[in-house]
Amino acid sequence: MQVLGLPILIEWDKFHPGTSFFIPCIDRKSVQRFVMQEAQRLKISVVCKQVVEQKVYGLRVWRLDVIVPPHSSPPV
């Protein structure tokens, strides 16, 4: 993914439930759309919030628990 022409690498395999990361960006809606699509493709649940951290606009992304597909039993 690129933000303002700069590459942004999201290490999804190291993104564990209960953790979060911040992507500095101005066009937060398009970055959020990309993150949500990628999370859905990987079948992980995330919450995104457009924030200002230390005077920098961006997107904070939190990972929630693993998504349980509809019509299946949760892991025991």
PyMOL Python script that loads the backbone (N, CA, C, O; Angstrom):
from pymol import cmd

cmd.read_pdbstr("""\
ATOM      1  N   MET A   1       0.845  -1.163   0.000  1.00  0.00           N
ATOM      2  CA  MET A   1       0.000   0.000   0.000  1.00  0.00           C
ATOM      3  C   MET A   1       0.895   1.232   0.000  1.00  0.00           C
ATOM      4  O   MET A   1       1.988   1.217   0.567  1.00  0.00           O
ATOM      5  N   GLN A   2       0.426   2.292  -0.637  1.00  0.00           N
ATOM      6  CA  GLN A   2       1.173   3.542  -0.643  1.00  0.00           C
ATOM      7  C   GLN A   2       0.295   4.679  -0.125  1.00  0.00           C
ATOM      8  O   GLN A   2      -0.890   4.765  -0.450  1.00  0.00           O
ATOM      9  N   VAL A   3       0.888   5.536   0.674  1.00  0.00           N
ATOM     10  CA  VAL A   3       0.221   6.730   1.179  1.00  0.00           C
ATOM     11  C   VAL A   3       1.072   7.916   0.749  1.00  0.00           C
ATOM     12  O   VAL A   3       2.237   8.024   1.129  1.00  0.00           O
ATOM     13  N   LEU A   4       0.482   8.808  -0.049  1.00  0.00           N
ATOM     14  CA  LEU A   4       1.196   9.958  -0.604  1.00  0.00           C
ATOM     15  C   LEU A   4       2.470   9.527  -1.321  1.00  0.00           C
ATOM     16  O   LEU A   4       3.493  10.207  -1.257  1.00  0.00           O
ATOM     17  N   GLY A   5       2.392   8.388  -2.005  1.00  0.00           N
ATOM     18  CA  GLY A   5       3.530   7.908  -2.775  1.00  0.00           C
ATOM     19  C   GLY A   5       4.574   7.165  -1.955  1.00  0.00           C
ATOM     20  O   GLY A   5       5.556   6.671  -2.510  1.00  0.00           O
ATOM     21  N   LEU A   6       4.380   7.078  -0.642  1.00  0.00           N
ATOM     22  CA  LEU A   6       5.336   6.371   0.211  1.00  0.00           C
ATOM     23  C   LEU A   6       4.790   4.986   0.542  1.00  0.00           C
ATOM     24  O   LEU A   6       3.615   4.849   0.884  1.00  0.00           O
ATOM     25  N   PRO A   7       5.636   3.956   0.443  1.00  0.00           N
ATOM     26  CA  PRO A   7       5.153   2.608   0.728  1.00  0.00           C
ATOM     27  C   PRO A   7       4.878   2.409   2.221  1.00  0.00           C
ATOM     28  O   PRO A   7       5.660   2.829   3.073  1.00  0.00           O
ATOM     29  N   ILE A   8       3.761   1.765   2.513  1.00  0.00           N
ATOM     30  CA  ILE A   8       3.392   1.409   3.884  1.00  0.00           C
ATOM     31  C   ILE A   8       3.258  -0.110   3.926  1.00  0.00           C
ATOM     32  O   ILE A   8       2.459  -0.691   3.192  1.00  0.00           O
ATOM     33  N   LEU A   9       4.035  -0.737   4.778  1.00  0.00           N
ATOM     34  CA  LEU A   9       4.000  -2.199   4.915  1.00  0.00           C
ATOM     35  C   LEU A   9       3.274  -2.552   6.200  1.00  0.00           C
ATOM     36  O   LEU A   9       3.680  -2.135   7.284  1.00  0.00           O
ATOM     37  N   ILE A  10       2.207  -3.313   6.080  1.00  0.00           N
ATOM     38  CA  ILE A  10       1.479  -3.800   7.245  1.00  0.00           C
ATOM     39  C   ILE A  10       1.841  -5.273   7.403  1.00  0.00           C
ATOM     40  O   ILE A  10       1.546  -6.093   6.534  1.00  0.00           O
ATOM     41  N   GLU A  11       2.478  -5.595   8.514  1.00  0.00           N
ATOM     42  CA  GLU A  11       2.878  -6.979   8.768  1.00  0.00           C
ATOM     43  C   GLU A  11       1.715  -7.694   9.461  1.00  0.00           C
ATOM     44  O   GLU A  11       1.689  -7.839  10.683  1.00  0.00           O
ATOM     45  N   TRP A  12       0.760  -8.133   8.644  1.00  0.00           N
ATOM     46  CA  TRP A  12      -0.462  -8.739   9.161  1.00  0.00           C
ATOM     47  C   TRP A  12      -0.174  -9.960  10.023  1.00  0.00           C
ATOM     48  O   TRP A  12      -0.896 -10.208  10.989  1.00  0.00           O
ATOM     49  N   ASP A  13       0.856 -10.724   9.701  1.00  0.00           N
ATOM     50  CA  ASP A  13       1.169 -11.938  10.467  1.00  0.00           C
ATOM     51  C   ASP A  13       1.653 -11.608  11.885  1.00  0.00           C
ATOM     52  O   ASP A  13       1.593 -12.467  12.765  1.00  0.00           O
ATOM     53  N   LYS A  14       2.125 -10.396  12.120  1.00  0.00           N
ATOM     54  CA  LYS A  14       2.590  -9.987  13.445  1.00  0.00           C
ATOM     55  C   LYS A  14       1.548  -9.149  14.182  1.00  0.00           C
ATOM     56  O   LYS A  14       1.785  -8.701  15.304  1.00  0.00           O
ATOM     57  N   PHE A  15       0.406  -8.939  13.556  1.00  0.00           N
ATOM     58  CA  PHE A  15      -0.655  -8.101  14.111  1.00  0.00           C
ATOM     59  C   PHE A  15      -1.612  -8.992  14.900  1.00  0.00           C
ATOM     60  O   PHE A  15      -2.524  -9.589  14.330  1.00  0.00           O
ATOM     61  N   HIS A  16      -1.403  -9.076  16.195  1.00  0.00           N
ATOM     62  CA  HIS A  16      -2.140 -10.002  17.056  1.00  0.00           C
ATOM     63  C   HIS A  16      -3.356  -9.318  17.691  1.00  0.00           C
ATOM     64  O   HIS A  16      -3.365  -8.097  17.847  1.00  0.00           O
ATOM     65  N   PRO A  17      -4.388 -10.102  18.061  1.00  0.00           N
ATOM     66  CA  PRO A  17      -5.561  -9.519  18.725  1.00  0.00           C
ATOM     67  C   PRO A  17      -5.156  -8.707  19.956  1.00  0.00           C
ATOM     68  O   PRO A  17      -4.307  -9.126  20.743  1.00  0.00           O
ATOM     69  N   GLY A  18      -5.780  -7.543  20.102  1.00  0.00           N
ATOM     70  CA  GLY A  18      -5.499  -6.670  21.227  1.00  0.00           C
ATOM     71  C   GLY A  18      -4.421  -5.629  20.956  1.00  0.00           C
ATOM     72  O   GLY A  18      -4.167  -4.767  21.798  1.00  0.00           O
ATOM     73  N   THR A  19      -3.787  -5.699  19.793  1.00  0.00           N
ATOM     74  CA  THR A  19      -2.753  -4.728  19.452  1.00  0.00           C
ATOM     75  C   THR A  19      -3.304  -3.724  18.439  1.00  0.00           C
ATOM     76  O   THR A  19      -4.380  -3.920  17.874  1.00  0.00           O
ATOM     77  N   SER A  20      -2.547  -2.646  18.220  1.00  0.00           N
ATOM     78  CA  SER A  20      -2.969  -1.643  17.249  1.00  0.00           C
ATOM     79  C   SER A  20      -1.748  -1.058  16.561  1.00  0.00           C
ATOM     80  O   SER A  20      -0.615  -1.228  17.009  1.00  0.00           O
ATOM     81  N   PHE A  21      -2.010  -0.357  15.448  1.00  0.00           N
ATOM     82  CA  PHE A  21      -0.955   0.383  14.767  1.00  0.00           C
ATOM     83  C   PHE A  21      -1.530   1.673  14.224  1.00  0.00           C
ATOM     84  O   PHE A  21      -2.745   1.818  14.087  1.00  0.00           O
ATOM     85  N   PHE A  22      -0.647   2.610  13.916  1.00  0.00           N
ATOM     86  CA  PHE A  22      -1.029   3.936  13.430  1.00  0.00           C
ATOM     87  C   PHE A  22      -0.421   4.144  12.050  1.00  0.00           C
ATOM     88  O   PHE A  22       0.768   3.901  11.840  1.00  0.00           O
ATOM     89  N   ILE A  23      -1.252   4.598  11.109  1.00  0.00           N
ATOM     90  CA  ILE A  23      -0.777   4.949   9.767  1.00  0.00           C
ATOM     91  C   ILE A  23      -0.964   6.451   9.607  1.00  0.00           C
ATOM     92  O   ILE A  23      -2.099   6.924   9.569  1.00  0.00           O
ATOM     93  N   PRO A  24       0.132   7.215   9.512  1.00  0.00           N
ATOM     94  CA  PRO A  24      -0.023   8.648   9.281  1.00  0.00           C
ATOM     95  C   PRO A  24      -0.498   8.897   7.858  1.00  0.00           C
ATOM     96  O   PRO A  24       0.107   8.403   6.907  1.00  0.00           O
ATOM     97  N   CYS A  25      -1.586   9.666   7.704  1.00  0.00           N
ATOM     98  CA  CYS A  25      -2.133   9.919   6.368  1.00  0.00           C
ATOM     99  C   CYS A  25      -3.135  11.064   6.436  1.00  0.00           C
ATOM    100  O   CYS A  25      -3.720  11.339   7.483  1.00  0.00           O
ATOM    101  N   ILE A  26      -3.318  11.721   5.305  1.00  0.00           N
ATOM    102  CA  ILE A  26      -4.308  12.788   5.187  1.00  0.00           C
ATOM    103  C   ILE A  26      -5.635  12.213   4.689  1.00  0.00           C
ATOM    104  O   ILE A  26      -6.694  12.512   5.241  1.00  0.00           O
ATOM    105  N   ASP A  27      -5.571  11.385   3.642  1.00  0.00           N
ATOM    106  CA  ASP A  27      -6.769  10.776   3.054  1.00  0.00           C
ATOM    107  C   ASP A  27      -7.115   9.511   3.834  1.00  0.00           C
ATOM    108  O   ASP A  27      -6.914   8.393   3.360  1.00  0.00           O
ATOM    109  N   ARG A  28      -7.637   9.713   5.032  1.00  0.00           N
ATOM    110  CA  ARG A  28      -7.870   8.590   5.945  1.00  0.00           C
ATOM    111  C   ARG A  28      -8.968   7.660   5.473  1.00  0.00           C
ATOM    112  O   ARG A  28      -8.927   6.465   5.768  1.00  0.00           O
ATOM    113  N   LYS A  29      -9.949   8.174   4.750  1.00  0.00           N
ATOM    114  CA  LYS A  29     -11.052   7.309   4.295  1.00  0.00           C
ATOM    115  C   LYS A  29     -10.571   6.258   3.307  1.00  0.00           C
ATOM    116  O   LYS A  29     -10.970   5.097   3.403  1.00  0.00           O
ATOM    117  N   SER A  30      -9.723   6.639   2.360  1.00  0.00           N
ATOM    118  CA  SER A  30      -9.251   5.649   1.376  1.00  0.00           C
ATOM    119  C   SER A  30      -8.309   4.647   2.029  1.00  0.00           C
ATOM    120  O   SER A  30      -8.315   3.470   1.670  1.00  0.00           O
ATOM    121  N   VAL A  31      -7.499   5.100   2.986  1.00  0.00           N
ATOM    122  CA  VAL A  31      -6.611   4.175   3.701  1.00  0.00           C
ATOM    123  C   VAL A  31      -7.455   3.219   4.537  1.00  0.00           C
ATOM    124  O   VAL A  31      -7.164   2.025   4.595  1.00  0.00           O
ATOM    125  N   GLN A  32      -8.491   3.733   5.180  1.00  0.00           N
ATOM    126  CA  GLN A  32      -9.375   2.885   5.980  1.00  0.00           C
ATOM    127  C   GLN A  32     -10.064   1.852   5.098  1.00  0.00           C
ATOM    128  O   GLN A  32     -10.180   0.687   5.479  1.00  0.00           O
ATOM    129  N   ARG A  33     -10.517   2.266   3.933  1.00  0.00           N
ATOM    130  CA  ARG A  33     -11.170   1.338   3.009  1.00  0.00           C
ATOM    131  C   ARG A  33     -10.211   0.209   2.627  1.00  0.00           C
ATOM    132  O   ARG A  33     -10.601  -0.958   2.608  1.00  0.00           O
ATOM    133  N   PHE A  34      -8.954   0.559   2.320  1.00  0.00           N
ATOM    134  CA  PHE A  34      -7.954  -0.446   1.958  1.00  0.00           C
ATOM    135  C   PHE A  34      -7.712  -1.412   3.130  1.00  0.00           C
ATOM    136  O   PHE A  34      -7.685  -2.627   2.937  1.00  0.00           O
ATOM    137  N   VAL A  35      -7.536  -0.870   4.340  1.00  0.00           N
ATOM    138  CA  VAL A  35      -7.267  -1.707   5.513  1.00  0.00           C
ATOM    139  C   VAL A  35      -8.434  -2.656   5.772  1.00  0.00           C
ATOM    140  O   VAL A  35      -8.228  -3.839   6.040  1.00  0.00           O
ATOM    141  N   MET A  36      -9.647  -2.144   5.691  1.00  0.00           N
ATOM    142  CA  MET A  36     -10.829  -2.980   5.942  1.00  0.00           C
ATOM    143  C   MET A  36     -10.966  -4.089   4.902  1.00  0.00           C
ATOM    144  O   MET A  36     -11.306  -5.220   5.248  1.00  0.00           O
ATOM    145  N   GLN A  37     -10.704  -3.777   3.631  1.00  0.00           N
ATOM    146  CA  GLN A  37     -10.777  -4.794   2.579  1.00  0.00           C
ATOM    147  C   GLN A  37      -9.722  -5.874   2.794  1.00  0.00           C
ATOM    148  O   GLN A  37      -9.998  -7.064   2.638  1.00  0.00           O
ATOM    149  N   GLU A  38      -8.519  -5.451   3.152  1.00  0.00           N
ATOM    150  CA  GLU A  38      -7.438  -6.416   3.370  1.00  0.00           C
ATOM    151  C   GLU A  38      -7.722  -7.285   4.596  1.00  0.00           C
ATOM    152  O   GLU A  38      -7.467  -8.489   4.572  1.00  0.00           O
ATOM    153  N   ALA A  39      -8.245  -6.689   5.658  1.00  0.00           N
ATOM    154  CA  ALA A  39      -8.595  -7.450   6.861  1.00  0.00           C
ATOM    155  C   ALA A  39      -9.693  -8.465   6.556  1.00  0.00           C
ATOM    156  O   ALA A  39      -9.645  -9.599   7.032  1.00  0.00           O
ATOM    157  N   GLN A  40     -10.670  -8.059   5.774  1.00  0.00           N
ATOM    158  CA  GLN A  40     -11.749  -8.973   5.407  1.00  0.00           C
ATOM    159  C   GLN A  40     -11.206 -10.124   4.570  1.00  0.00           C
ATOM    160  O   GLN A  40     -11.606 -11.273   4.757  1.00  0.00           O
ATOM    161  N   ARG A  41     -10.297  -9.822   3.651  1.00  0.00           N
ATOM    162  CA  ARG A  41      -9.692 -10.866   2.819  1.00  0.00           C
ATOM    163  C   ARG A  41      -8.924 -11.876   3.683  1.00  0.00           C
ATOM    164  O   ARG A  41      -8.932 -13.075   3.407  1.00  0.00           O
ATOM    165  N   LEU A  42      -8.265 -11.373   4.729  1.00  0.00           N
ATOM    166  CA  LEU A  42      -7.482 -12.232   5.613  1.00  0.00           C
ATOM    167  C   LEU A  42      -8.318 -12.849   6.734  1.00  0.00           C
ATOM    168  O   LEU A  42      -7.817 -13.630   7.543  1.00  0.00           O
ATOM    169  N   LYS A  43      -9.607 -12.480   6.766  1.00  0.00           N
ATOM    170  CA  LYS A  43     -10.546 -12.998   7.758  1.00  0.00           C
ATOM    171  C   LYS A  43     -10.135 -12.652   9.183  1.00  0.00           C
ATOM    172  O   LYS A  43     -10.176 -13.495  10.079  1.00  0.00           O
ATOM    173  N   ILE A  44      -9.734 -11.391   9.377  1.00  0.00           N
ATOM    174  CA  ILE A  44      -9.471 -10.902  10.722  1.00  0.00           C
ATOM    175  C   ILE A  44     -10.370  -9.696  10.970  1.00  0.00           C
ATOM    176  O   ILE A  44     -10.747  -8.981  10.042  1.00  0.00           O
ATOM    177  N   SER A  45     -10.702  -9.486  12.227  1.00  0.00           N
ATOM    178  CA  SER A  45     -11.611  -8.417  12.603  1.00  0.00           C
ATOM    179  C   SER A  45     -10.802  -7.226  13.121  1.00  0.00           C
ATOM    180  O   SER A  45      -9.969  -7.372  14.016  1.00  0.00           O
ATOM    181  N   VAL A  46     -11.056  -6.050  12.548  1.00  0.00           N
ATOM    182  CA  VAL A  46     -10.358  -4.838  12.968  1.00  0.00           C
ATOM    183  C   VAL A  46     -11.354  -3.705  13.179  1.00  0.00           C
ATOM    184  O   VAL A  46     -12.472  -3.734  12.664  1.00  0.00           O
ATOM    185  N   VAL A  47     -10.932  -2.721  13.938  1.00  0.00           N
ATOM    186  CA  VAL A  47     -11.674  -1.480  14.114  1.00  0.00           C
ATOM    187  C   VAL A  47     -10.724  -0.358  13.737  1.00  0.00           C
ATOM    188  O   VAL A  47      -9.580  -0.324  14.190  1.00  0.00           O
ATOM    189  N   CYS A  48     -11.201   0.565  12.903  1.00  0.00           N
ATOM    190  CA  CYS A  48     -10.390   1.702  12.469  1.00  0.00           C
ATOM    191  C   CYS A  48     -11.006   2.986  13.012  1.00  0.00           C
ATOM    192  O   CYS A  48     -12.227   3.132  13.069  1.00  0.00           O
ATOM    193  N   LYS A  49     -10.149   3.900  13.403  1.00  0.00           N
ATOM    194  CA  LYS A  49     -10.628   5.210  13.857  1.00  0.00           C
ATOM    195  C   LYS A  49      -9.696   6.277  13.301  1.00  0.00           C
ATOM    196  O   LYS A  49      -8.474   6.173  13.399  1.00  0.00           O
ATOM    197  N   GLN A  50     -10.304   7.306  12.715  1.00  0.00           N
ATOM    198  CA  GLN A  50      -9.537   8.442  12.212  1.00  0.00           C
ATOM    199  C   GLN A  50      -9.161   9.305  13.404  1.00  0.00           C
ATOM    200  O   GLN A  50     -10.030   9.757  14.150  1.00  0.00           O
ATOM    201  N   VAL A  51      -7.846   9.535  13.586  1.00  0.00           N
ATOM    202  CA  VAL A  51      -7.358  10.214  14.779  1.00  0.00           C
ATOM    203  C   VAL A  51      -6.290  11.251  14.442  1.00  0.00           C
ATOM    204  O   VAL A  51      -5.780  11.304  13.323  1.00  0.00           O
ATOM    205  N   VAL A  52      -5.972  12.062  15.428  1.00  0.00           N
ATOM    206  CA  VAL A  52      -4.819  12.954  15.383  1.00  0.00           C
ATOM    207  C   VAL A  52      -3.959  12.560  16.579  1.00  0.00           C
ATOM    208  O   VAL A  52      -4.392  12.675  17.726  1.00  0.00           O
ATOM    209  N   GLU A  53      -2.741  12.096  16.311  1.00  0.00           N
ATOM    210  CA  GLU A  53      -1.828  11.689  17.370  1.00  0.00           C
ATOM    211  C   GLU A  53      -0.565  12.526  17.273  1.00  0.00           C
ATOM    212  O   GLU A  53       0.100  12.543  16.237  1.00  0.00           O
ATOM    213  N   GLN A  54      -0.242  13.208  18.334  1.00  0.00           N
ATOM    214  CA  GLN A  54       0.933  14.084  18.385  1.00  0.00           C
ATOM    215  C   GLN A  54       0.952  15.049  17.189  1.00  0.00           C
ATOM    216  O   GLN A  54       1.978  15.245  16.538  1.00  0.00           O
ATOM    217  N   LYS A  55      -0.215  15.639  16.929  1.00  0.00           N
ATOM    218  CA  LYS A  55      -0.416  16.624  15.851  1.00  0.00           C
ATOM    219  C   LYS A  55      -0.269  16.039  14.444  1.00  0.00           C
ATOM    220  O   LYS A  55      -0.032  16.779  13.490  1.00  0.00           O
ATOM    221  N   VAL A  56      -0.406  14.719  14.309  1.00  0.00           N
ATOM    222  CA  VAL A  56      -0.306  14.048  13.010  1.00  0.00           C
ATOM    223  C   VAL A  56      -1.641  13.374  12.715  1.00  0.00           C
ATOM    224  O   VAL A  56      -2.125  12.567  13.509  1.00  0.00           O
ATOM    225  N   TYR A  57      -2.241  13.713  11.555  1.00  0.00           N
ATOM    226  CA  TYR A  57      -3.475  13.059  11.124  1.00  0.00           C
ATOM    227  C   TYR A  57      -3.154  11.640  10.687  1.00  0.00           C
ATOM    228  O   TYR A  57      -2.106  11.379  10.096  1.00  0.00           O
ATOM    229  N   GLY A  58      -4.078  10.718  10.990  1.00  0.00           N
ATOM    230  CA  GLY A  58      -3.854   9.352  10.556  1.00  0.00           C
ATOM    231  C   GLY A  58      -4.983   8.428  10.935  1.00  0.00           C
ATOM    232  O   GLY A  58      -6.075   8.852  11.316  1.00  0.00           O
ATOM    233  N   LEU A  59      -4.686   7.157  10.819  1.00  0.00           N
ATOM    234  CA  LEU A  59      -5.663   6.108  11.073  1.00  0.00           C
ATOM    235  C   LEU A  59      -5.079   5.160  12.108  1.00  0.00           C
ATOM    236  O   LEU A  59      -3.973   4.649  11.930  1.00  0.00           O
ATOM    237  N   ARG A  60      -5.818   4.920  13.193  1.00  0.00           N
ATOM    238  CA  ARG A  60      -5.428   3.942  14.206  1.00  0.00           C
ATOM    239  C   ARG A  60      -6.253   2.692  13.942  1.00  0.00           C
ATOM    240  O   ARG A  60      -7.471   2.769  13.785  1.00  0.00           O
ATOM    241  N   VAL A  61      -5.593   1.545  13.891  1.00  0.00           N
ATOM    242  CA  VAL A  61      -6.255   0.271  13.588  1.00  0.00           C
ATOM    243  C   VAL A  61      -6.010  -0.689  14.740  1.00  0.00           C
ATOM    244  O   VAL A  61      -4.863  -0.933  15.115  1.00  0.00           O
ATOM    245  N   TRP A  62      -7.085  -1.237  15.303  1.00  0.00           N
ATOM    246  CA  TRP A  62      -7.003  -2.226  16.373  1.00  0.00           C
ATOM    247  C   TRP A  62      -7.457  -3.569  15.829  1.00  0.00           C
ATOM    248  O   TRP A  62      -8.414  -3.650  15.059  1.00  0.00           O
ATOM    249  N   ARG A  63      -6.764  -4.617  16.235  1.00  0.00           N
ATOM    250  CA  ARG A  63      -7.196  -5.958  15.853  1.00  0.00           C
ATOM    251  C   ARG A  63      -8.023  -6.553  16.982  1.00  0.00           C
ATOM    252  O   ARG A  63      -7.648  -6.497  18.153  1.00  0.00           O
ATOM    253  N   LEU A  64      -9.156  -7.121  16.599  1.00  0.00           N
ATOM    254  CA  LEU A  64     -10.035  -7.797  17.544  1.00  0.00           C
ATOM    255  C   LEU A  64      -9.806  -9.297  17.426  1.00  0.00           C
ATOM    256  O   LEU A  64      -8.836  -9.731  16.805  1.00  0.00           O
ATOM    257  N   ASP A  65     -10.691 -10.091  18.018  1.00  0.00           N
ATOM    258  CA  ASP A  65     -10.575 -11.546  17.922  1.00  0.00           C
ATOM    259  C   ASP A  65     -10.767 -12.015  16.486  1.00  0.00           C
ATOM    260  O   ASP A  65     -11.206 -11.256  15.622  1.00  0.00           O
ATOM    261  N   VAL A  66     -10.435 -13.264  16.251  1.00  0.00           N
ATOM    262  CA  VAL A  66     -10.594 -13.882  14.935  1.00  0.00           C
ATOM    263  C   VAL A  66     -12.075 -13.932  14.581  1.00  0.00           C
ATOM    264  O   VAL A  66     -12.913 -14.215  15.438  1.00  0.00           O
ATOM    265  N   ILE A  67     -12.395 -13.658  13.321  1.00  0.00           N
ATOM    266  CA  ILE A  67     -13.782 -13.705  12.856  1.00  0.00           C
ATOM    267  C   ILE A  67     -14.244 -15.154  12.752  1.00  0.00           C
ATOM    268  O   ILE A  67     -13.545 -15.991  12.182  1.00  0.00           O
ATOM    269  N   VAL A  68     -15.408 -15.449  13.296  1.00  0.00           N
ATOM    270  CA  VAL A  68     -16.020 -16.769  13.144  1.00  0.00           C
ATOM    271  C   VAL A  68     -16.999 -16.668  11.986  1.00  0.00           C
ATOM    272  O   VAL A  68     -17.962 -15.905  12.063  1.00  0.00           O
ATOM    273  N   PRO A  69     -16.774 -17.434  10.897  1.00  0.00           N
ATOM    274  CA  PRO A  69     -17.690 -17.354   9.756  1.00  0.00           C
ATOM    275  C   PRO A  69     -19.116 -17.700  10.155  1.00  0.00           C
ATOM    276  O   PRO A  69     -19.324 -18.513  11.055  1.00  0.00           O
ATOM    277  N   PRO A  70     -20.100 -17.094   9.500  1.00  0.00           N
ATOM    278  CA  PRO A  70     -21.502 -17.427   9.808  1.00  0.00           C
ATOM    279  C   PRO A  70     -21.781 -18.919   9.562  1.00  0.00           C
ATOM    280  O   PRO A  70     -21.174 -19.546   8.694  1.00  0.00           O
ATOM    281  N   HIS A  71     -22.681 -19.446  10.322  1.00  0.00           N
ATOM    282  CA  HIS A  71     -23.131 -20.841  10.172  1.00  0.00           C
ATOM    283  C   HIS A  71     -22.039 -21.839  10.526  1.00  0.00           C
ATOM    284  O   HIS A  71     -22.017 -22.949   9.992  1.00  0.00           O
ATOM    285  N   SER A  72     -21.139 -21.457  11.417  1.00  0.00           N
ATOM    286  CA  SER A  72     -20.146 -22.423  11.876  1.00  0.00           C
ATOM    287  C   SER A  72     -20.028 -22.282  13.387  1.00  0.00           C
ATOM    288  O   SER A  72     -20.404 -21.261  13.963  1.00  0.00           O
ATOM    289  N   SER A  73     -19.513 -23.297  13.998  1.00  0.00           N
ATOM    290  CA  SER A  73     -19.366 -23.287  15.452  1.00  0.00           C
ATOM    291  C   SER A  73     -18.086 -22.567  15.837  1.00  0.00           C
ATOM    292  O   SER A  73     -17.071 -22.689  15.151  1.00  0.00           O
ATOM    293  N   PRO A  74     -18.129 -21.819  16.932  1.00  0.00           N
ATOM    294  CA  PRO A  74     -16.894 -21.180  17.384  1.00  0.00           C
ATOM    295  C   PRO A  74     -15.904 -22.226  17.875  1.00  0.00           C
ATOM    296  O   PRO A  74     -16.309 -23.308  18.300  1.00  0.00           O
ATOM    297  N   PRO A  75     -14.608 -21.917  17.822  1.00  0.00           N
ATOM    298  CA  PRO A  75     -13.615 -22.885  18.290  1.00  0.00           C
ATOM    299  C   PRO A  75     -13.804 -23.182  19.764  1.00  0.00           C
ATOM    300  O   PRO A  75     -14.164 -22.301  20.545  1.00  0.00           O
ATOM    301  N   VAL A  76     -13.559 -24.427  20.139  1.00  0.00           N
ATOM    302  CA  VAL A  76     -13.750 -24.865  21.536  1.00  0.00           C
ATOM    303  C   VAL A  76     -12.412 -24.987  22.202  1.00  0.00           C
ATOM    304  O   VAL A  76     -12.338 -25.341  23.378  1.00  0.00           O
TER     305      VAL A  76
END
""", "prot")
cmd.dss("prot")
cmd.show_as("cartoon", "prot")
cmd.util.cbc("prot")
cmd.orient("prot")
